[in-house]
Amino acid sequence: MKIARSVNIVNRKARFNYEIREEYEAGIVLYGTEIKSLRSSKASIAESFCQLKEGELWVVNMMIDEYKMGSFYNHKARRDRKLLLHKAELSRLEKKVKDVGFTIIPLKLYINDKGKAKLLIGFGKGKKLYDKRESIKKRESDRNLSRIQKNF
C-alpha cells in the first residue's frame, strides 16, 4: 500500500552554512495533531538543531503550526521532539559530536512511502566565510554553464 504524499520541507541554509559529512534518516515522535498539520505542510526546520540528551537525540526549535481543526488537544508549536535512531547510530553520533565544531543539523522533513514522518539529519561542521564564498562562486559558475549549454 503506497501513500502518495508531497510533503517536503527543506532547510535551505543548512548546506550553505555547514559542510555535511554524513546523513541519517530518523523517525520523529509526534502527536496526532502534529502529523495532521505536517501533512498540510505547515512546518519549518529553518531555525532548528539537534541535541543529544541522556543518550537520546532531540530536535529543538522545530516549528509545526497548530492544527486548525484541533481543539484543546492541540500541541505546542515549538517543542522538543524525540528522534528515533538505532543505538549504533546514536553512539556513533555521540562520539563524533564530542569533537569541537561538529554539530547535527536537520536537513529535510518529509513523509515516506509508508506514511511515516521522517527527518533527514546531517552531521557536519560549520563553514567559514571563505568556504561560503567558494560555494557561491561554484553555484554561479554552474548556473552560467547550464545557461550556455541551454543556448546550444
Secondary structure, 3 states (H helix, E strand, C coil): CCCCCCCEEECHHHHHHEEEEEEEEEEECCCHHHHHHHHCCCEECCCCEEEEECCEEEEECCEECCCCCCCCCCCCCECCEEEECCHHHHHHHHHHHCCCCEEEEEEEEEECCCCCEEEEEEEEEECCHHHHHHHHHHHHHHHHHHHHHHHC
